[in-house]
Amino acid sequence: MKRQKGMSLIGLLLTGVGLALVFLLGMKTVPAVTEYTAIKRVIQAVAEGADSSSASVPALRKDFDLRSSIDDITSVRGKDLNITKRGGHVEISVAYARKIPVVANVSLLIEFEASSTGN
């Protein structure tokens, strides 16, 4: 008599639950990661578009706010940016955390950091 091979019903159910959990976490985190890439892109555009000799910090913050409203960025505002001028270059950085509710009282916390140096 041959031995049967394959997955049991319990193994199949546990695998299905595991895959569903991975899919759920993936679907919940995609918007946060998409927003992070948009923030990086806007910070880079603001830093590269800044004239280091005449760009003021409030003007850079306002430029970020205008660009972020186009990209529907809600986690970071211009006031959250760390803007420094070093050696004729503008450096913009931001660090923030995003809390994503998963199920009931279980949440996922993702910490993001982005920075860019312009002209």
HELIX and SHEET records of a PDB file:
HELIX    1   1 LEU A    9  GLY A   49  1                                  41    
HELIX    2   2 VAL A   57  ILE A   70  1                                  14    
HELIX    3   3 GLY A   78  ASP A   80  5                                   3    
SHEET    1   A 3 ASN A  82  ARG A  86  0                                        
SHEET    2   A 3 HIS A  89  VAL A 103 -1                                        
SHEET    3   A 3 VAL A 106  THR A 117 -1                                        
END                                                                             
